[in-house]
Amino acid sequence: GETVTVSLTVNGEPRQLQVTPNVVLLDALRDDLRLTGTKKGCDHGQCGACTVHVDGKAVNSCLRLAVMCEGRHVTTVEGLARDGQLHPVQRAFLEHDAYQCGYCTPGQMMSAAALLEDERIAADDASVREAMSGNLCRCGAYKNILEAIQDARR
Ligand code: FES
């Protein structure tokens, strides 16, 4: 079908997408920009594997049309580390072995990084678990993920 040009910022760089109007951000990032760190799990907004930041907010990129991202700032897991320094969440996930197969990890880290910036989320474990409930882990690494996030938060 007919393609549309979408201008946006991805990981701090101005980028352009040529997409048909039905293409979701997830597929545009992976297929057009070759940013394959963002994973496709369910493709239906249920698993969180595809989580990226749009204007600093964690969103499921499988539910977001690429054409809706004109002028937006998108950050993917590839942009989480800055100036050669791992993000505190990345460091904590490493330290706490907060993954097994690793497939859900980019999405987990993007949600966790957004959580760290959100002062409305209380410090207790239950609040963090609730805030992370959109990110599923088939391996059940939830305990270590929670520990990593709590560590990164301190
Ligand atoms: Fe988007 Fe599962 S792939 S929520």
Backbone and ligand atoms as CSV (ligand in chain L), in Angstrom:
chain,resi,resn,atom,element,x,y,z
A,1,GLY,N,N,0.815,-1.215,0.000
A,1,GLY,CA,C,0.000,0.000,0.000
A,1,GLY,C,C,0.849,1.265,0.000
A,2,GLU,N,N,0.179,2.377,0.092
A,2,GLU,CA,C,0.843,3.678,0.059
A,2,GLU,C,C,1.602,3.934,1.348
A,3,THR,N,N,2.802,4.470,1.237
A,3,THR,CA,C,3.573,4.707,2.461
A,3,THR,C,C,3.536,6.181,2.849
A,4,VAL,N,N,3.769,6.397,4.133
A,4,VAL,CA,C,3.778,7.729,4.734
A,4,VAL,C,C,5.166,7.919,5.340
A,5,THR,N,N,5.663,9.147,5.310
A,5,THR,CA,C,6.939,9.425,5.969
A,5,THR,C,C,6.658,9.935,7.380
A,6,VAL,N,N,7.306,9.334,8.345
A,6,VAL,CA,C,7.172,9.742,9.742
A,6,VAL,C,C,8.538,10.191,10.237
A,7,SER,N,N,8.619,11.432,10.721
A,7,SER,CA,C,9.875,11.945,11.269
A,7,SER,C,C,9.784,11.911,12.782
A,8,LEU,N,N,10.776,11.318,13.395
A,8,LEU,CA,C,10.773,11.196,14.844
A,8,LEU,C,C,12.215,11.124,15.335
A,9,THR,N,N,12.390,11.136,16.648
A,9,THR,CA,C,13.716,10.991,17.227
A,9,THR,C,C,13.799,9.617,17.871
A,10,VAL,N,N,14.818,8.861,17.507
A,10,VAL,CA,C,14.990,7.542,18.099
A,10,VAL,C,C,16.365,7.488,18.750
A,11,ASN,N,N,16.368,7.248,20.038
A,11,ASN,CA,C,17.619,7.192,20.808
A,11,ASN,C,C,18.494,8.425,20.553
A,12,GLY,N,N,17.828,9.576,20.525
A,12,GLY,CA,C,18.520,10.849,20.392
A,12,GLY,C,C,18.872,11.272,18.976
A,13,GLU,N,N,18.590,10.387,17.998
A,13,GLU,CA,C,18.917,10.706,16.606
A,13,GLU,C,C,17.641,10.979,15.806
A,14,PRO,N,N,17.663,12.007,14.954
A,14,PRO,CA,C,16.515,12.189,14.061
A,14,PRO,C,C,16.448,11.040,13.045
A,15,ARG,N,N,15.288,10.426,12.921
A,15,ARG,CA,C,15.121,9.312,11.991
A,15,ARG,C,C,13.842,9.510,11.193
A,16,GLN,N,N,13.782,8.834,10.064
A,16,GLN,CA,C,12.555,8.842,9.267
A,16,GLN,C,C,12.113,7.420,8.992
A,17,LEU,N,N,10.821,7.222,9.039
A,17,LEU,CA,C,10.242,5.924,8.716
A,17,LEU,C,C,9.397,6.077,7.461
A,18,GLN,N,N,9.437,5.073,6.609
A,18,GLN,CA,C,8.523,5.004,5.461
A,18,GLN,C,C,7.606,3.839,5.746
A,19,VAL,N,N,6.397,4.135,6.150
A,19,VAL,CA,C,5.523,3.054,6.591
A,19,VAL,C,C,4.128,3.169,5.977
A,20,THR,N,N,3.485,2.027,5.827
A,20,THR,CA,C,2.058,2.048,5.522
A,20,THR,C,C,1.341,2.373,6.833
A,21,PRO,N,N,0.139,2.969,6.732
A,21,PRO,CA,C,-0.521,3.471,7.949
A,21,PRO,C,C,-0.837,2.409,8.997
A,22,ASN,N,N,-0.826,1.137,8.615
A,22,ASN,CA,C,-1.172,0.091,9.587
A,22,ASN,C,C,0.037,-0.501,10.306
A,23,VAL,N,N,1.242,0.001,9.997
A,23,VAL,CA,C,2.447,-0.567,10.614
A,23,VAL,C,C,2.593,-0.061,12.045
A,24,VAL,N,N,2.855,-0.979,12.973
A,24,VAL,CA,C,3.042,-0.579,14.366
A,24,VAL,C,C,4.505,-0.212,14.619
A,25,LEU,N,N,4.696,0.582,15.667
A,25,LEU,CA,C,6.040,1.065,16.003
A,25,LEU,C,C,7.013,-0.096,16.185
A,26,LEU,N,N,6.571,-1.160,16.837
A,26,LEU,CA,C,7.431,-2.327,17.053
A,26,LEU,C,C,8.047,-2.815,15.747
A,27,ASP,N,N,7.214,-3.010,14.727
A,27,ASP,CA,C,7.718,-3.536,13.455
A,27,ASP,C,C,8.578,-2.506,12.731
A,28,ALA,N,N,8.215,-1.217,12.855
A,28,ALA,CA,C,9.032,-0.183,12.219
A,28,ALA,C,C,10.423,-0.143,12.846
A,29,LEU,N,N,10.487,-0.259,14.170
A,29,LEU,CA,C,11.792,-0.241,14.847
A,29,LEU,C,C,12.628,-1.442,14.440
A,30,ARG,N,N,12.009,-2.607,14.448
A,30,ARG,CA,C,12.758,-3.845,14.173
A,30,ARG,C,C,13.103,-3.995,12.700
A,31,ASP,N,N,12.130,-3.761,11.830
A,31,ASP,CA,C,12.322,-4.082,10.418
A,31,ASP,C,C,12.939,-2.925,9.637
A,32,ASP,N,N,12.520,-1.697,9.941
A,32,ASP,CA,C,13.015,-0.557,9.164
A,32,ASP,C,C,14.301,-0.003,9.763
A,33,LEU,N,N,14.357,0.115,11.084
A,33,LEU,CA,C,15.547,0.706,11.715
A,33,LEU,C,C,16.526,-0.346,12.215
A,34,ARG,N,N,16.141,-1.616,12.108
A,34,ARG,CA,C,17.011,-2.724,12.525
A,34,ARG,C,C,17.372,-2.639,14.010
A,35,LEU,N,N,16.481,-2.055,14.796
A,35,LEU,CA,C,16.672,-2.031,16.246
A,35,LEU,C,C,15.928,-3.231,16.822
A,36,THR,N,N,16.630,-4.348,16.837
A,36,THR,CA,C,15.978,-5.620,17.153
A,36,THR,C,C,16.052,-5.978,18.639
A,37,GLY,N,N,16.568,-5.042,19.449
A,37,GLY,CA,C,16.557,-5.267,20.900
A,37,GLY,C,C,15.142,-5.288,21.446
A,38,THR,N,N,14.242,-4.568,20.814
A,38,THR,CA,C,12.838,-4.556,21.219
A,38,THR,C,C,12.184,-5.827,20.699
A,39,LYS,N,N,11.591,-6.609,21.594
A,39,LYS,CA,C,11.132,-7.954,21.229
A,39,LYS,C,C,9.627,-8.020,20.993
A,40,LYS,N,N,9.261,-8.945,20.108
A,40,LYS,CA,C,7.848,-9.233,19.866
A,40,LYS,C,C,7.495,-10.522,20.585
A,41,GLY,N,N,6.627,-10.392,21.586
A,41,GLY,CA,C,6.158,-11.590,22.280
A,41,GLY,C,C,4.785,-11.948,21.773
A,42,CYS,N,N,3.778,-11.309,22.353
A,42,CYS,CA,C,2.390,-11.645,22.024
A,42,CYS,C,C,1.868,-10.868,20.822
A,43,ASP,N,N,2.414,-9.667,20.583
A,43,ASP,CA,C,1.943,-8.762,19.528
A,43,ASP,C,C,0.524,-8.251,19.803
A,44,HIS,N,N,0.065,-8.362,21.050
A,44,HIS,CA,C,-1.302,-7.943,21.388
A,44,HIS,C,C,-1.398,-7.160,22.698
A,45,GLY,N,N,-0.304,-6.556,23.143
A,45,GLY,CA,C,-0.400,-5.735,24.347
A,45,GLY,C,C,-0.492,-6.491,25.652
A,46,GLN,N,N,-0.099,-7.757,25.640
A,46,GLN,CA,C,-0.300,-8.583,26.838
A,46,GLN,C,C,0.984,-8.942,27.574
A,47,CYS,N,N,2.152,-8.793,26.940
A,47,CYS,CA,C,3.357,-9.380,27.562
A,47,CYS,C,C,4.431,-8.365,27.917
A,48,GLY,N,N,4.442,-7.208,27.288
A,48,GLY,CA,C,5.422,-6.174,27.630
A,48,GLY,C,C,6.799,-6.347,27.008
A,49,ALA,N,N,7.018,-7.401,26.230
A,49,ALA,CA,C,8.338,-7.622,25.628
A,49,ALA,C,C,8.733,-6.480,24.683
A,50,CYS,N,N,7.723,-5.792,24.157
A,50,CYS,CA,C,7.947,-4.755,23.148
A,50,CYS,C,C,8.025,-3.347,23.744
A,51,THR,N,N,8.182,-3.254,25.083
A,51,THR,CA,C,8.113,-1.943,25.749
A,51,THR,C,C,9.249,-1.019,25.322
A,52,VAL,N,N,8.881,0.192,24.921
A,52,VAL,CA,C,9.847,1.267,24.628
A,52,VAL,C,C,9.339,2.515,25.347
A,53,HIS,N,N,10.121,3.563,25.336
A,53,HIS,CA,C,9.638,4.838,25.858
A,53,HIS,C,C,9.239,5.736,24.698
A,54,VAL,N,N,8.051,6.314,24.803
A,54,VAL,CA,C,7.637,7.367,23.878
A,54,VAL,C,C,7.466,8.625,24.718
A,55,ASP,N,N,8.271,9.630,24.426
A,55,ASP,CA,C,8.313,10.851,25.244
A,55,ASP,C,C,8.443,10.505,26.728
A,56,GLY,N,N,9.309,9.560,27.012
A,56,GLY,CA,C,9.647,9.212,28.392
A,56,GLY,C,C,8.691,8.266,29.087
A,57,LYS,N,N,7.613,7.901,28.415
A,57,LYS,CA,C,6.616,7.042,29.029
A,57,LYS,C,C,6.728,5.639,28.437
A,58,ALA,N,N,6.653,4.612,29.296
A,58,ALA,CA,C,6.731,3.231,28.820
A,58,ALA,C,C,5.446,2.863,28.090
A,59,VAL,N,N,5.578,2.380,26.866
A,59,VAL,CA,C,4.403,1.960,26.091
A,59,VAL,C,C,4.691,0.625,25.393
A,60,ASN,N,N,3.627,-0.101,25.105
A,60,ASN,CA,C,3.753,-1.320,24.306
A,60,ASN,C,C,3.829,-0.901,22.840
A,61,SER,N,N,4.994,-1.099,22.229
A,61,SER,CA,C,5.164,-0.625,20.851
A,61,SER,C,C,4.370,-1.455,19.853
A,62,CYS,N,N,3.867,-2.616,20.275
A,62,CYS,CA,C,3.034,-3.428,19.369
A,62,CYS,C,C,1.635,-2.856,19.228
A,63,LEU,N,N,1.266,-1.930,20.131
A,63,LEU,CA,C,-0.074,-1.340,20.088
A,63,LEU,C,C,-0.059,0.072,19.513
A,64,ARG,N,N,1.127,0.609,19.248
A,64,ARG,CA,C,1.258,2.003,18.839
A,64,ARG,C,C,1.524,2.063,17.338
A,65,LEU,N,N,0.662,2.737,16.594
A,65,LEU,CA,C,0.920,2.868,15.164
A,65,LEU,C,C,2.126,3.781,14.945
A,66,ALA,N,N,2.978,3.401,14.021
A,66,ALA,CA,C,4.164,4.216,13.731
A,66,ALA,C,C,3.773,5.627,13.312
A,67,VAL,N,N,2.677,5.753,12.562
A,67,VAL,CA,C,2.264,7.087,12.086
A,67,VAL,C,C,1.850,8.015,13.231
A,68,MET,N,N,1.540,7.431,14.400
A,68,MET,CA,C,1.190,8.254,15.558
A,68,MET,C,C,2.432,8.803,16.256
A,69,CYS,N,N,3.619,8.451,15.775
A,69,CYS,CA,C,4.855,8.816,16.463
A,69,CYS,C,C,5.562,9.995,15.804
A,70,GLU,N,N,4.885,10.662,14.893
A,70,GLU,CA,C,5.453,11.862,14.266
A,70,GLU,C,C,5.870,12.865,15.354
A,71,GLY,N,N,7.135,13.283,15.300
A,71,GLY,CA,C,7.632,14.291,16.241
A,71,GLY,C,C,7.935,13.795,17.640
A,72,ARG,N,N,7.711,12.506,17.884
A,72,ARG,CA,C,7.920,11.965,19.240
A,72,ARG,C,C,9.370,11.594,19.477
A,73,HIS,N,N,9.705,11.464,20.753
A,73,HIS,CA,C,11.014,10.959,21.158
A,73,HIS,C,C,10.858,9.519,21.621
A,74,VAL,N,N,11.461,8.621,20.867
A,74,VAL,CA,C,11.371,7.198,21.199
A,74,VAL,C,C,12.722,6.735,21.727
A,75,THR,N,N,12.691,6.018,22.830
A,75,THR,CA,C,13.914,5.382,23.338
A,75,THR,C,C,13.693,3.880,23.377
A,76,THR,N,N,14.635,3.150,22.805
A,76,THR,CA,C,14.598,1.687,22.850
A,76,THR,C,C,15.706,1.218,23.786
A,77,VAL,N,N,15.753,-0.075,24.017
A,77,VAL,CA,C,16.786,-0.619,24.914
A,77,VAL,C,C,18.194,-0.271,24.408
A,78,GLU,N,N,18.338,-0.101,23.094
A,78,GLU,CA,C,19.650,0.256,22.539
A,78,GLU,C,C,20.085,1.649,22.994
A,79,GLY,N,N,19.117,2.479,23.414
A,79,GLY,CA,C,19.437,3.843,23.824
A,79,GLY,C,C,19.443,4.027,25.326
A,80,LEU,N,N,19.319,2.934,26.065
A,80,LEU,CA,C,19.221,3.050,27.526
A,80,LEU,C,C,20.570,3.430,28.145
A,81,ALA,N,N,21.634,2.819,27.690
A,81,ALA,CA,C,22.973,3.206,28.158
A,81,ALA,C,C,23.320,4.556,27.537
A,82,ARG,N,N,23.962,5.419,28.314
A,82,ARG,CA,C,24.323,6.742,27.807
A,82,ARG,C,C,25.798,6.997,28.055
A,83,ASP,N,N,26.450,7.616,27.097
A,83,ASP,CA,C,27.851,8.021,27.236
A,83,ASP,C,C,28.722,6.858,27.709
A,84,GLY,N,N,28.484,5.676,27.169
A,84,GLY,CA,C,29.280,4.514,27.525
A,84,GLY,C,C,29.030,3.969,28.914
A,85,GLN,N,N,27.997,4.462,29.577
A,85,GLN,CA,C,27.661,4.004,30.926
A,85,GLN,C,C,26.344,3.236,30.882
A,86,LEU,N,N,26.325,2.029,31.461
A,86,LEU,CA,C,25.067,1.313,31.571
A,86,LEU,C,C,24.089,2.118,32.420
A,87,HIS,N,N,22.831,2.024,32.072
A,87,HIS,CA,C,21.774,2.601,32.908
A,87,HIS,C,C,21.763,1.844,34.247
A,88,PRO,N,N,21.425,2.515,35.351
A,88,PRO,CA,C,21.380,1.830,36.655
A,88,PRO,C,C,20.532,0.556,36.632
A,89,VAL,N,N,19.475,0.548,35.847
A,89,VAL,CA,C,18.643,-0.642,35.737
A,89,VAL,C,C,19.413,-1.780,35.059
A,90,GLN,N,N,20.165,-1.451,34.036
A,90,GLN,CA,C,20.962,-2.485,33.355
A,90,GLN,C,C,22.001,-3.082,34.303
A,91,ARG,N,N,22.646,-2.206,35.052
A,91,ARG,CA,C,23.659,-2.672,36.008
A,91,ARG,C,C,23.026,-3.597,37.051
A,92,ALA,N,N,21.865,-3.182,37.559
A,92,ALA,CA,C,21.193,-3.964,38.602
A,92,ALA,C,C,20.704,-5.312,38.054
A,93,PHE,N,N,20.204,-5.336,36.824
A,93,PHE,CA,C,19.765,-6.606,36.233
A,93,PHE,C,C,20.950,-7.568,36.111
A,94,LEU,N,N,22.111,-7.046,35.742
A,94,LEU,CA,C,23.308,-7.888,35.663
A,94,LEU,C,C,23.672,-8.426,37.037
A,95,GLU,N,N,23.726,-7.526,38.012
A,95,GLU,CA,C,24.148,-7.918,39.362
A,95,GLU,C,C,23.227,-8.941,39.994
A,96,HIS,N,N,21.937,-8.836,39.700
A,96,HIS,CA,C,20.954,-9.706,40.360
A,96,HIS,C,C,20.515,-10.866,39.480
A,97,ASP,N,N,21.185,-11.105,38.354
A,97,ASP,CA,C,20.768,-12.174,37.429
A,97,ASP,C,C,19.270,-12.111,37.186
A,98,ALA,N,N,18.781,-10.955,36.792
A,98,ALA,CA,C,17.340,-10.742,36.701
A,98,ALA,C,C,16.777,-11.190,35.362
A,99,TYR,N,N,17.174,-12.367,34.913
A,99,TYR,CA,C,16.688,-12.941,33.651
A,99,TYR,C,C,17.096,-14.398,33.610
A,100,GLN,N,N,16.409,-15.143,32.755
A,100,GLN,CA,C,16.899,-16.492,32.461
A,100,GLN,C,C,17.140,-16.588,30.967
A,101,CYS,N,N,16.061,-16.716,30.181
A,101,CYS,CA,C,16.293,-16.794,28.728
A,101,CYS,C,C,16.614,-15.425,28.142
A,102,GLY,N,N,16.159,-14.358,28.788
A,102,GLY,CA,C,16.499,-13.005,28.357
A,102,GLY,C,C,15.549,-12.375,27.370
A,103,TYR,N,N,14.566,-13.126,26.905
A,103,TYR,CA,C,13.693,-12.584,25.852
A,103,TYR,C,C,12.874,-11.389,26.340
A,104,CYS,N,N,12.418,-11.448,27.578
A,104,CYS,CA,C,11.574,-10.367,28.101
A,104,CYS,C,C,12.398,-9.217,28.667
A,105,THR,N,N,13.727,-9.410,28.749
A,105,THR,CA,C,14.592,-8.480,29.492
A,105,THR,C,C,14.585,-7.044,28.955
A,106,PRO,N,N,14.686,-6.839,27.650
A,106,PRO,CA,C,14.654,-5.437,27.183
A,106,PRO,C,C,13.380,-4.719,27.624
A,107,GLY,N,N,12.250,-5.383,27.494
A,107,GLY,CA,C,10.978,-4.791,27.906
A,107,GLY,C,C,10.924,-4.572,29.408
A,108,GLN,N,N,11.426,-5.550,30.151
A,108,GLN,CA,C,11.461,-5.404,31.618
A,108,GLN,C,C,12.295,-4.172,31.981
A,109,MET,N,N,13.436,-4.025,31.339
A,109,MET,CA,C,14.332,-2.917,31.690
A,109,MET,C,C,13.739,-1.573,31.289
A,110,MET,N,N,13.041,-1.523,30.165
A,110,MET,CA,C,12.434,-0.249,29.754
A,110,MET,C,C,11.312,0.148,30.711
A,111,SER,N,N,10.531,-0.826,31.156
A,111,SER,CA,C,9.488,-0.519,32.142
A,111,SER,C,C,10.116,-0.106,33.465
A,112,ALA,N,N,11.175,-0.805,33.858
A,112,ALA,CA,C,11.840,-0.485,35.123
A,112,ALA,C,C,12.464,0.911,35.068
A,113,ALA,N,N,13.055,1.262,33.938
A,113,ALA,CA,C,13.687,2.580,33.804
A,113,ALA,C,C,12.638,3.684,33.898
A,114,ALA,N,N,11.453,3.451,33.332
A,114,ALA,CA,C,10.362,4.436,33.430
A,114,ALA,C,C,9.865,4.520,34.873
A,115,LEU,N,N,9.792,3.364,35.518
A,115,LEU,CA,C,9.350,3.307,36.922
A,115,LEU,C,C,10.277,4.135,37.826
A,116,LEU,N,N,11.567,4.057,37.551
A,116,LEU,CA,C,12.540,4.802,38.360
A,116,LEU,C,C,12.301,6.313,38.313
A,117,GLU,N,N,11.721,6.763,37.192
A,117,GLU,CA,C,11.477,8.200,37.023
A,117,GLU,C,C,10.110,8.616,37.561
A,118,ASP,N,N,9.302,7.635,37.960
A,118,ASP,CA,C,7.909,7.921,38.323
A,118,ASP,C,C,7.753,7.977,39.838
A,119,GLU,N,N,7.650,9.185,40.356
A,119,GLU,CA,C,7.601,9.362,41.810
A,119,GLU,C,C,6.266,8.943,42.419
A,120,ARG,N,N,5.265,8.686,41.572
A,120,ARG,CA,C,3.965,8.280,42.110
A,120,ARG,C,C,3.981,6.830,42.598
A,121,ILE,N,N,4.991,6.072,42.160
A,121,ILE,CA,C,5.025,4.654,42.532
A,121,ILE,C,C,5.752,4.500,43.873
A,122,ALA,N,N,5.048,3.953,44.843
A,122,ALA,CA,C,5.604,3.820,46.196
A,122,ALA,C,C,6.770,2.838,46.198
A,123,ALA,N,N,7.548,2.889,47.279
A,123,ALA,CA,C,8.800,2.150,47.338
A,123,ALA,C,C,8.630,0.670,47.689
A,124,ASP,N,N,7.460,0.299,48.218
A,124,ASP,CA,C,7.321,-1.089,48.688
A,124,ASP,C,C,7.256,-2.082,47.520
A,125,ASP,N,N,7.566,-3.351,47.835
A,125,ASP,CA,C,7.628,-4.393,46.808
A,125,ASP,C,C,6.295,-4.548,46.063
A,126,ALA,N,N,5.191,-4.483,46.802
A,126,ALA,CA,C,3.888,-4.694,46.168
A,126,ALA,C,C,3.613,-3.623,45.112
A,127,SER,N,N,3.995,-2.389,45.403
A,127,SER,CA,C,3.764,-1.304,44.445
A,127,SER,C,C,4.620,-1.474,43.201
A,128,VAL,N,N,5.853,-1.918,43.392
A,128,VAL,CA,C,6.740,-2.139,42.245
A,128,VAL,C,C,6.223,-3.316,41.414
A,129,ARG,N,N,5.803,-4.377,42.094
A,129,ARG,CA,C,5.255,-5.540,41.380
A,129,ARG,C,C,4.042,-5.136,40.551
A,130,GLU,N,N,3.179,-4.328,41.153
A,130,GLU,CA,C,1.977,-3.846,40.460
A,130,GLU,C,C,2.368,-3.014,39.232
A,131,ALA,N,N,3.352,-2.120,39.425
A,131,ALA,CA,C,3.784,-1.257,38.318
A,131,ALA,C,C,4.423,-2.063,37.191
A,132,MET,N,N,4.971,-3.218,37.521
A,132,MET,CA,C,5.654,-4.061,36.526
A,132,MET,C,C,4.753,-5.182,36.016
A,133,SER,N,N,3.493,-5.158,36.375
A,133,SER,CA,C,2.630,-6.313,36.100
A,133,SER,C,C,2.345,-6.502,34.609
A,134,GLY,N,N,2.618,-5.485,33.792
A,134,GLY,CA,C,2.424,-5.632,32.352
A,134,GLY,C,C,3.576,-6.330,31.653
A,135,ASN,N,N,4.623,-6.656,32.404
A,135,ASN,CA,C,5.792,-7.324,31.812
A,135,ASN,C,C,5.876,-8.760,32.314
A,136,LEU,N,N,5.546,-9.685,31.426
A,136,LEU,CA,C,5.550,-11.092,31.809
A,136,LEU,C,C,6.919,-11.715,31.578
A,137,CYS,N,N,7.249,-12.683,32.433
A,137,CYS,CA,C,8.497,-13.445,32.289
A,137,CYS,C,C,8.125,-14.915,32.326
A,138,ARG,N,N,8.261,-15.570,31.204
A,138,ARG,CA,C,7.898,-16.988,31.103
A,138,ARG,C,C,8.756,-17.858,32.014
A,139,CYS,N,N,10.004,-17.415,32.252
A,139,CYS,CA,C,10.915,-18.208,33.081
A,139,CYS,C,C,10.630,-18.012,34.568
A,140,GLY,N,N,9.842,-17.017,34.891
A,140,GLY,CA,C,9.527,-16.780,36.291
A,140,GLY,C,C,10.656,-16.162,37.089
A,141,ALA,N,N,11.408,-15.271,36.470
A,141,ALA,CA,C,12.535,-14.614,37.165
A,141,ALA,C,C,12.076,-13.400,37.978
A,142,TYR,N,N,10.807,-13.396,38.353
A,142,TYR,CA,C,10.229,-12.199,38.987
A,142,TYR,C,C,10.946,-11.769,40.259
A,143,LYS,N,N,11.372,-12.739,41.062
A,143,LYS,CA,C,12.012,-12.401,42.332
A,143,LYS,C,C,13.284,-11.596,42.079
A,144,ASN,N,N,14.107,-12.062,41.164
A,144,ASN,CA,C,15.361,-11.356,40.877
A,144,ASN,C,C,15.108,-10.025,40.179
A,145,ILE,N,N,14.087,-9.987,39.333
A,145,ILE,CA,C,13.734,-8.729,38.655
A,145,ILE,C,C,13.335,-7.688,39.698
A,146,LEU,N,N,12.514,-8.101,40.648
A,146,LEU,CA,C,12.078,-7.184,41.718
A,146,LEU,C,C,13.281,-6.699,42.523
A,147,GLU,N,N,14.159,-7.627,42.875
A,147,GLU,CA,C,15.357,-7.246,43.650
A,147,GLU,C,C,16.217,-6.251,42.870
A,148,ALA,N,N,16.367,-6.498,41.583
A,148,ALA,CA,C,17.180,-5.611,40.748
A,148,ALA,C,C,16.572,-4.209,40.713
A,149,ILE,N,N,15.261,-4.148,40.533
A,149,ILE,CA,C,14.607,-2.835,40.450
A,149,ILE,C,C,14.717,-2.100,41.776
A,150,GLN,N,N,14.478,-2.824,42.858
A,150,GLN,CA,C,14.561,-2.184,44.176
A,150,GLN,C,C,15.985,-1.679,44.437
A,151,ASP,N,N,16.966,-2.447,43.986
A,151,ASP,CA,C,18.367,-2.031,44.143
A,151,ASP,C,C,18.658,-0.781,43.312
A,152,ALA,N,N,18.183,-0.786,42.065
A,152,ALA,CA,C,18.409,0.362,41.170
A,152,ALA,C,C,17.718,1.613,41.702
A,153,ARG,N,N,16.637,1.413,42.402
A,153,ARG,CA,C,15.850,2.532,42.932
A,153,ARG,C,C,16.525,3.220,44.103
A,154,ARG,N,N,17.392,2.491,44.786
A,154,ARG,CA,C,18.029,3.061,45.991
A,154,ARG,C,C,19.150,4.014,45.624
L,1,FES,FE1,FE,3.695,-6.061,22.678
L,1,FES,FE2,FE,3.511,-8.457,23.877
L,1,FES,S1,S,4.581,-7.914,22.030
L,1,FES,S2,S,2.832,-6.527,24.619
